[in-house]
Amino acid sequence: MSMAVRVVVAEDEALIRLDLVEMLADAGYEVVGQAATGEAAVELVQRTAPDVVVLDIRMPAMDGLTAAEVIMSERPTAIVMLTAFSERDLIARARDAGAAAYLVKPVAPSDLVPAIELALARFHDLMALQDDVATLNRQLAARKTIDRAKALLQARMGFDDEQAYRWLQRTAMDRRTSMAAVAEELLADRPGGG
């Protein structure tokens, strides 16, 4: 049996917040925290590590847009924004703040559940893309390091490109390490450093 999706609800109007909590519980979600301000929402997200945050855009002190930006910079989480307004600029600002779904109040259970599921799916897609980008950047950096080391071997030892590659490959296998690690070591040992 899978665990329930954990949700933090941040809404300054107590009755709306209680309605949201009830709707979420009825739909099988686990509400792990409730907040009336953006600051409290940020603190709850840090403390409870929810899967989803439902944030009202307009809250006292720190609004939901600012809270979403802070949450996404400190502990990225799927975010559903709530508002009584359907203005395009607010929707764009919510998207830019990291919201993956947007609901206009009053919220019906038939709207809330799909918005949460959409936010979760989009968030997981975003995290997967960020992981892919990080992997590609590491691979590119390793490729550049290997190319610089091959050039150094060609200059020092008179190897051609293939011979330099094979030397790096053989040395990496002998040392049970990566070609990039051998290349980094080779470049660090040259006069003038990396």
Secondary structure, DSSP 8 states (H G I E B T S, - for coil): -----EEEEE-SSHHHHHHHHHHHHHTT-EEEEEESSHHHHHHHHHHH--SEEEEES--SSS-HHHHHHHHHHHS--EEEEEES---HHHHHHHHHHT-SEEEESS--HHHHHHHHHHHHHHHHHHHHHHHHHHHHHHHHHHHHHHHHHHHHHHHHH---HHHHHHHHHHHHHHHTS-HHHHHHHHHHHSTT--
